[in-house]
Amino acid sequence: MSAHPFDAAIALQPAGGGAFAGQTSPAYANFIGPYGGITAAQCLQAVLQHPERLGDPVAFTVNFAAAVADGPFELRPRAARTNRSTQHWIVEMVQGDEVVATATALTAVRRPTWGGHEAHKPEAPPPLEVKRTTRRGVAWLERYEMRFLLGMIPRDWDGGGVAESLSRLWVRDDPPRPLDFASLAALCDVFFPRIWLRRARQTPLGTVSMTVYFHATAAELAAAGEGFLLAQARGQGFGSGYFDHGGQLWSESGSLLATTHQVMYYKE
């Protein structure tokens, strides 16, 4: 049986000195270069696959320093500090002699404690009762089954826009795949740029930095299985060439799995 497209895309091979070799995937191509979520997952996978890793991811940030070119890359993860239950990682993605992305990760051995969330899963009909959203044009969109409840990008780029850029959708890998930390990191980037909703103009833009906070344990991710996630994002500040959004992802059963924050640049 051939590997799932996601597993093939994040497959890494030891390259000596603690580094890993990888390859961009045509299955996750974007308009220019690869889908940012797959680049994030590849950087995180370098930590997850490292033999010295302690615990599971709690926080992860990827910074897109340059356009990632189609072809091979090298990932260079290193543990900057290891404590009794936490570990701090730095990762570089290198193509040729150039760093094209950097990442940091906090991993930790989680312990049972009191818990509670103030971000609550919105009311939504079951995913299979929502019509699948079809939007084609780039390869990575084929890798996710999206069922939008609200906030789809405009079909008409007429400059009309909306006053609030809230999007909410059910989403999962296509074909379905059991959820894990790497795939959850990638899913945190499925949100279309908020400025496209606000302005209904095809504004040139790109992600500069994306952060994911993992609220779920490995066991909770396993319990989510191949099910849908309810994902939502809302823009926050726009101006001087940059804007950001905050997002949340819940399992079908209502568990808060991750929150995410992203900053993008844009041009007039």
C-alpha positions in Angstrom: 0.0 0.0 0.0 1.4 3.4 -0.9 1.9 6.0 1.8 -0.7 8.6 2.5 0.2 11.9 0.6 0.8 13.6 3.9 3.1 10.9 5.3 5.0 10.9 2.0 5.4 14.7 2.2 6.8 14.8 5.7 9.1 11.7 5.2 12.6 12.6 6.3 15.9 10.7 6.0 18.9 11.0 8.4 21.5 13.3 6.8 24.3 13.1 9.4 25.1 15.3 12.3 21.5 15.2 13.5 20.2 16.7 10.3 17.4 15.3 8.1 16.9 15.4 4.3 13.5 15.9 2.8 11.7 16.9 -0.4 8.9 19.2 -1.3 5.7 17.5 -2.4 3.7 18.3 -5.6 0.6 17.1 -3.7 0.9 20.1 -1.4 1.8 22.8 -4.0 0.4 26.3 -3.5 0.3 29.2 -6.0 4.0 29.8 -5.5 6.0 27.1 -3.7 4.5 24.6 -1.2 1.5 25.1 1.1 2.8 26.7 4.3 1.1 24.1 6.5 3.2 21.3 5.0 6.4 23.3 5.5 5.4 23.7 9.2 4.7 20.0 9.5 8.0 19.1 8.0 9.9 21.4 10.4 7.9 19.9 13.4 8.5 16.4 12.1 12.3 17.0 12.4 11.8 17.4 16.1 9.3 14.6 16.5 11.6 12.2 14.7 14.8 13.3 16.6 16.1 10.5 18.9 16.8 13.0 21.7 13.2 14.4 21.9 11.7 14.7 25.3 7.9 14.7 25.6 5.3 16.0 23.1 4.8 19.4 21.4 3.2 22.1 23.5 4.1 25.2 21.4 5.5 25.5 17.9 6.4 28.5 15.7 7.6 28.5 12.1 8.9 31.6 10.4 9.0 31.8 6.6 12.3 33.5 5.9 12.2 33.1 2.1 10.2 31.3 -0.6 10.7 27.5 -0.4 11.7 26.3 -3.8 10.5 23.0 -5.2 13.0 20.3 -4.6 15.2 18.9 -1.8 15.9 20.6 1.5 17.7 19.9 4.7 16.3 20.3 8.2 18.7 21.0 11.1 17.0 20.6 14.5 18.9 21.0 17.7 17.9 21.0 21.4 18.9 24.4 22.7 18.1 23.4 26.3 16.7 20.3 28.0 15.2 20.5 31.5 13.7 17.7 33.7 10.3 17.8 31.9 10.7 20.4 29.1 12.9 20.8 26.0 13.4 23.8 23.7 14.2 23.2 20.1 15.5 25.3 17.2 15.1 24.1 13.6 16.5 25.5 10.3 15.3 24.6 6.9 18.1 25.0 4.4 18.1 24.9 0.6 21.5 25.2 -1.0 23.4 27.6 1.3 20.2 29.6 2.2 18.0 29.4 5.3 14.4 29.5 4.0 12.6 28.8 7.2 13.3 28.7 10.9 11.2 27.1 13.7 11.2 26.8 17.4 9.4 24.1 19.5 8.7 23.5 23.1 8.1 19.9 24.0 7.2 18.6 27.4 6.3 15.6 29.5 2.7 16.5 30.5 1.4 15.7 33.9 -2.2 15.4 35.2 -3.4 18.7 36.5 -6.7 20.7 36.9 -7.9 21.8 33.4 -10.5 23.9 31.8 -10.9 25.9 28.6 -12.5 29.3 28.1 -12.6 28.8 24.3 -15.8 26.9 23.6 -16.7 24.9 20.5 -19.4 26.8 18.6 -22.7 25.2 17.7 -22.5 23.5 14.4 -24.4 20.8 12.5 -22.7 17.4 12.1 -20.0 17.6 9.4 -21.7 15.1 7.0 -24.9 17.3 7.1 -22.9 20.2 5.7 -22.2 20.3 1.9 -18.6 19.7 0.9 -17.0 22.9 -0.4 -15.4 22.6 -3.8 -12.7 25.1 -4.5 -10.0 24.1 -7.0 -6.9 25.7 -8.5 -4.0 24.6 -6.3 -2.9 21.2 -5.4 -3.0 21.5 -1.6 -6.8 22.2 -1.6 -7.2 18.6 -2.9 -5.6 17.3 0.2 -8.3 18.5 2.6 -12.0 17.9 2.8 -13.6 21.2 3.7 -17.2 21.9 4.6 -17.7 25.6 5.2 -20.3 26.9 7.6 -19.4 30.5 7.0 -16.6 32.8 5.8 -15.6 31.2 2.5 -13.4 33.4 0.3 -15.3 35.5 -2.2 -16.3 34.0 -5.5 -16.4 37.5 -7.0 -13.4 39.8 -6.5 -15.5 42.9 -6.7 -14.0 44.9 -3.8 -17.2 44.5 -1.7 -15.8 42.6 1.2 -17.2 42.0 4.7 -17.0 43.8 8.0 -15.8 40.8 9.9 -13.5 38.0 8.7 -14.8 35.1 10.8 -14.6 31.7 9.0 -15.9 28.4 10.4 -15.6 25.0 8.7 -15.4 21.3 9.2 -12.1 19.9 7.8 -10.0 16.8 7.7 -7.3 15.2 5.6 -8.3 13.8 2.2 -8.1 10.9 2.1 -8.9 10.6 5.8 -5.9 10.0 8.1 -5.5 9.5 11.8 -4.7 12.8 13.5 -1.3 13.4 15.0 0.8 16.4 16.0 2.3 17.0 12.5 -1.0 16.8 10.7 -2.7 19.0 13.3 0.1 21.6 12.7 -0.6 21.5 9.0 -4.3 21.8 9.5 -3.8 25.0 11.5 -2.9 26.7 8.2 -6.1 25.9 6.2 -7.6 29.3 6.8 -7.6 31.6 3.8 -6.1 35.0 4.2 -8.5 37.2 6.2 -7.8 40.3 4.1 -9.3 38.5 1.1 -12.6 38.3 3.0 -12.4 41.8 4.3 -11.7 43.4 0.9 -12.7 40.9 -1.8 -9.6 41.9 -3.7 -6.8 39.5 -4.8 -4.2 41.2 -2.6 -0.6 39.9 -3.0 0.4 38.5 0.4 2.3 35.7 2.2 2.6 34.2 5.7 5.5 35.5 7.7 5.1 33.5 11.0 2.7 30.9 12.3 2.4 29.6 15.9 0.5 26.6 17.1 -0.3 25.9 20.8 -1.2 22.2 21.3 -3.8 21.7 24.0 -4.4 18.0 23.2 -2.3 15.1 24.4 -1.3 12.3 22.1 -4.1 10.2 23.5 -6.7 12.9 22.7 -5.4 13.2 19.2 -5.6 9.4 18.8 -9.2 9.6 20.1 -10.0 12.1 17.3 -8.9 9.5 14.8 -9.9 10.2 11.2 -12.8 12.5 12.2 -13.4 16.1 11.2 -12.2 19.1 13.1 -14.2 22.2 13.6 -11.9 25.1 12.7 -12.5 28.8 13.0 -10.4 31.9 12.5 -10.9 35.6 12.8 -8.8 38.5 11.7 -7.5 40.9 14.4 -5.3 43.8 13.2 -4.8 45.1 9.7 -2.4 47.9 8.7 1.1 49.1 7.5 1.5 46.0 5.4 0.7 43.3 7.9 -2.3 41.6 9.5 -2.9 38.7 11.8 -5.6 36.2 12.8 -6.3 33.9 15.7 -7.8 30.5 15.3 -9.0 27.4 17.2 -9.5 23.8 16.2 -11.9 21.3 18.1 -12.5 17.6 17.7 -16.0 16.4 16.7 -16.5 15.5 20.4 -15.8 19.1 21.5 -12.2 18.8 22.8 -10.1 21.9 22.1 -7.1 20.5 20.2 -5.1 23.6 19.2 -5.1 27.3 19.0 -3.1 29.1 16.4 -1.9 32.6 15.5 -0.6 33.8 12.2 1.0 37.0 10.8 0.9 37.8 7.1 2.4 40.6 5.0 0.4 42.2 2.1 0.8 44.7 -0.7 -1.5 47.2 -2.2 
